[in-house]
Amino acid sequence: MKKTKGTPRKKVSIIEKVLHLAFELSQNKWKLAFSNGEKIRTVTVAARNLEQVQEEIEKAQVRFKMKGDVRILSCYEAGRDGFWLHRYLLSSGIENVVVDSSSLEVNRRKRRAKTDRIDARKLLQMLMRYHGGERKLWSVVRVPSVEAEDGRQLNRELEALNKERTMHRARIRGLLIQQGLEVRNPSTKRFLKELAALCTWEGKKIPEDLKERVVREYERLRMVEEQMKVLRKERDRRVESGATASYRMVAQLRTIYGIGKTSSWDFVMEMFAWRKFRNRKEAGAFAGLTPTPYDSGGSQREQGISKAGRGRLRALIIQIGWAWLRFQPQSKLSKWFWQRFGHGGKRMRKIGIVAVARRLLIDLWRYLEHGVIPEGARVRSAI
């Protein structure tokens, strides 16, 4: 008998349908750019109108003849709109990434055209390149959870109130200096009595309207200080309760001499509570304390630290670096600083304190993550 050949099977290739979507966000209008990999479609919708966004997504699928299951990939730049849109897109089954705007490629010509339409199309092209394999094309923002983002509100409100307090104090001093007068501390409770007793160079009382303005400014100052007092008490109460892992981390940091109430809270809520670091390099680079060398051709120089991340956290860890030298003089880190930079001038010590800040940030991460106490550091038994 002749052997009969089996029925030949056809090779079936399944090509995944992918719709790319880029958002260019603004106050009143959003520009949406769609692409199926070949064509690009750009539309405008009202800002924060999610129903219109969904309608345009459906229209784009019809326009590009995408039926059935379609994988939607989207992106937008991190900014004022925060992360609520990211969470909405994820809940709708859309794979979204939030991009650090400072990492985007730009045309380096002196004059370049810039419109929302151009920016949206450029962002769309970079999104396709990113999912095409160019993972280092831009920097993707790590989005915190809703709880972690909410945990930042207290310390950021305190920061804003502190700036407002400084503004009121400076304004009171400025108004009085215009009359040749000066007060030591406008925040004291006896300030109004001191104000009533002040006289100009002629021996006359302060003009009435000016005096009333200073009084109102003082009342606003007192209100800000009262709010700061309430927030600080609430912060201490939460840490003492130890209700969450974040509060326990704050209490753990406070056991180290030189780490106070404000710095421990800010370090945890802005950094350690929500971001997991794989190694010391990631922990040190989070605050933008890593060097940025410039080595091109015959030119080699150091451009300084990268200054990535939040400036408040970077300034705080540098301040704590100076405090560390004072409160932890026998630690390995302090001895290293004085041996390496102690014999130099003021500029050398300023350079050295940045290195101390980066190493200290890594030591604090190790202490919270692995329980490793910084070498030679003094630690309290309990808070």
MONOR-V185657 format. One record per backbone hydrogen bond with DSSP energy under -1.0 kcal/mol. CO is the residue of the C=O (numbers start at 1). NH is the residue of the N-H. E is the energy in kcal/mol with one decimal. If there is no record, write none. Layout:
co:CO nh:NH e:E
co:CO nh:NH e:E
//
This chain:
co:17 nh:71 e:-2.9
co:19 nh:73 e:-2.7
co:20 nh:35 e:-1.6
co:21 nh:75 e:-1.1
co:22 nh:33 e:-2.2
co:24 nh:31 e:-2.4
co:28 nh:47 e:-2.3
co:30 nh:45 e:-2.6
co:31 nh:24 e:-2.5
co:32 nh:43 e:-2.7
co:33 nh:22 e:-2.2
co:34 nh:41 e:-2.5
co:35 nh:20 e:-2.8
co:39 nh:36 e:-1.0
co:41 nh:34 e:-3.6
co:43 nh:32 e:-2.9
co:45 nh:30 e:-2.9
co:46 nh:49 e:-1.7
co:48 nh:50 e:-1.1
co:49 nh:53 e:-1.5
co:50 nh:54 e:-2.3
co:51 nh:55 e:-2.1
co:52 nh:56 e:-2.2
co:53 nh:57 e:-1.9
co:54 nh:58 e:-2.1
co:55 nh:59 e:-2.3
co:56 nh:60 e:-2.2
co:57 nh:61 e:-1.8
co:58 nh:62 e:-1.8
co:59 nh:63 e:-2.9
co:60 nh:64 e:-2.4
co:61 nh:66 e:-3.4
co:62 nh:65 e:-1.1
co:71 nh:19 e:-3.1
co:72 nh:95 e:-2.3
co:73 nh:21 e:-2.8
co:74 nh:97 e:-1.2
co:75 nh:23 e:-2.5
co:76 nh:99 e:-2.5
co:79 nh:82 e:-1.5
co:83 nh:87 e:-2.1
co:84 nh:88 e:-2.1
co:85 nh:89 e:-2.6
co:86 nh:90 e:-2.2
co:87 nh:91 e:-2.0
co:88 nh:92 e:-1.2
co:89 nh:94 e:-2.7
co:90 nh:93 e:-1.6
co:95 nh:74 e:-2.8
co:97 nh:76 e:-1.4
co:98 nh:141 e:-3.2
co:99 nh:78 e:-2.9
co:100 nh:103 e:-1.8
co:101 nh:104 e:-1.3
co:115 nh:119 e:-2.6
co:116 nh:120 e:-2.5
co:117 nh:121 e:-2.2
co:118 nh:122 e:-2.4
co:119 nh:123 e:-2.4
co:120 nh:124 e:-2.1
co:121 nh:125 e:-2.3
co:122 nh:126 e:-2.1
co:123 nh:127 e:-2.0
co:124 nh:128 e:-2.0
co:125 nh:129 e:-1.9
co:126 nh:130 e:-2.5
co:127 nh:131 e:-2.2
co:129 nh:134 e:-2.3
co:130 nh:133 e:-1.1
co:133 nh:135 e:-1.9
co:134 nh:137 e:-1.5
co:139 nh:100 e:-2.9
co:145 nh:149 e:-2.5
co:146 nh:150 e:-2.1
co:147 nh:151 e:-1.8
co:150 nh:153 e:-1.3
co:152 nh:156 e:-2.0
co:153 nh:157 e:-2.3
co:154 nh:158 e:-2.2
co:155 nh:159 e:-1.9
co:156 nh:160 e:-2.1
co:157 nh:161 e:-2.7
co:158 nh:162 e:-2.3
co:159 nh:163 e:-1.7
co:160 nh:164 e:-2.1
co:161 nh:165 e:-2.7
co:162 nh:166 e:-2.0
co:163 nh:167 e:-2.0
co:164 nh:168 e:-2.3
co:165 nh:169 e:-2.4
co:166 nh:170 e:-2.4
co:167 nh:171 e:-2.1
co:168 nh:172 e:-2.3
co:169 nh:173 e:-2.3
co:170 nh:174 e:-2.5
co:171 nh:175 e:-2.4
co:172 nh:176 e:-1.8
co:173 nh:177 e:-2.5
co:174 nh:178 e:-1.4
co:176 nh:179 e:-1.4
co:176 nh:181 e:-2.5
co:177 nh:180 e:-2.0
co:185 nh:188 e:-1.2
co:188 nh:191 e:-1.2
co:190 nh:194 e:-2.1
co:191 nh:195 e:-2.7
co:192 nh:196 e:-2.1
co:193 nh:197 e:-1.2
co:200 nh:203 e:-1.9
co:204 nh:200 e:-2.9
co:207 nh:211 e:-2.4
co:208 nh:212 e:-2.5
co:209 nh:213 e:-2.1
co:210 nh:214 e:-2.3
co:211 nh:215 e:-2.2
co:212 nh:216 e:-2.3
co:213 nh:217 e:-2.3
co:214 nh:218 e:-2.2
co:215 nh:219 e:-2.2
co:216 nh:220 e:-2.0
co:217 nh:221 e:-2.0
co:218 nh:222 e:-2.5
co:219 nh:223 e:-2.0
co:220 nh:224 e:-2.2
co:221 nh:225 e:-2.3
co:222 nh:226 e:-2.0
co:223 nh:227 e:-2.0
co:224 nh:228 e:-2.2
co:225 nh:229 e:-1.9
co:226 nh:230 e:-2.1
co:227 nh:231 e:-2.3
co:228 nh:232 e:-2.2
co:229 nh:233 e:-1.8
co:230 nh:234 e:-2.1
co:231 nh:235 e:-2.3
co:232 nh:236 e:-2.2
co:233 nh:237 e:-2.3
co:234 nh:238 e:-2.1
co:235 nh:239 e:-1.9
co:236 nh:240 e:-2.3
co:237 nh:241 e:-1.8
co:238 nh:242 e:-1.5
co:244 nh:248 e:-1.7
co:245 nh:249 e:-1.8
co:246 nh:250 e:-1.9
co:247 nh:251 e:-2.1
co:248 nh:252 e:-2.0
co:249 nh:253 e:-2.2
co:250 nh:254 e:-1.8
co:252 nh:255 e:-1.0
co:253 nh:256 e:-1.8
co:255 nh:380 e:-4.3
co:256 nh:259 e:-1.8
co:260 nh:264 e:-2.0
co:261 nh:265 e:-1.6
co:262 nh:266 e:-2.5
co:263 nh:267 e:-2.6
co:264 nh:268 e:-1.8
co:265 nh:269 e:-2.7
co:266 nh:270 e:-2.2
co:267 nh:272 e:-2.0
co:268 nh:273 e:-3.3
co:271 nh:275 e:-1.7
co:279 nh:283 e:-1.5
co:280 nh:284 e:-2.5
co:281 nh:285 e:-1.9
co:285 nh:288 e:-1.6
co:288 nh:307 e:-2.4
co:290 nh:306 e:-2.1
co:292 nh:303 e:-1.8
co:294 nh:301 e:-2.4
co:296 nh:299 e:-2.3
co:299 nh:296 e:-2.3
co:301 nh:294 e:-2.9
co:304 nh:292 e:-1.5
co:310 nh:314 e:-1.6
co:311 nh:315 e:-2.7
co:312 nh:316 e:-2.0
co:313 nh:317 e:-2.2
co:314 nh:318 e:-1.5
co:315 nh:319 e:-2.0
co:316 nh:320 e:-2.5
co:317 nh:321 e:-1.3
co:318 nh:322 e:-1.5
co:319 nh:323 e:-1.9
co:320 nh:324 e:-2.4
co:321 nh:325 e:-1.5
co:322 nh:326 e:-1.1
co:323 nh:327 e:-2.9
co:324 nh:328 e:-2.4
co:328 nh:331 e:-1.3
co:331 nh:335 e:-2.1
co:332 nh:336 e:-2.1
co:333 nh:337 e:-2.0
co:334 nh:338 e:-2.3
co:335 nh:339 e:-2.0
co:336 nh:340 e:-2.2
co:337 nh:341 e:-3.5
co:341 nh:344 e:-1.3
co:345 nh:349 e:-1.9
co:346 nh:350 e:-1.8
co:347 nh:351 e:-1.9
co:348 nh:352 e:-2.5
co:349 nh:353 e:-2.0
co:351 nh:355 e:-1.1
co:352 nh:356 e:-2.1
co:353 nh:357 e:-2.4
co:354 nh:358 e:-2.1
co:355 nh:359 e:-2.2
co:356 nh:360 e:-2.8
co:357 nh:361 e:-2.2
co:358 nh:362 e:-1.7
co:359 nh:363 e:-2.2
co:360 nh:364 e:-2.5
co:361 nh:365 e:-1.8
co:362 nh:366 e:-2.3
co:363 nh:367 e:-2.1
co:364 nh:368 e:-2.1
co:365 nh:369 e:-2.8
co:366 nh:370 e:-2.6
co:366 nh:372 e:-1.4
co:374 nh:377 e:-2.3
co:375 nh:332 e:-2.5
co:378 nh:257 e:-1.7
//
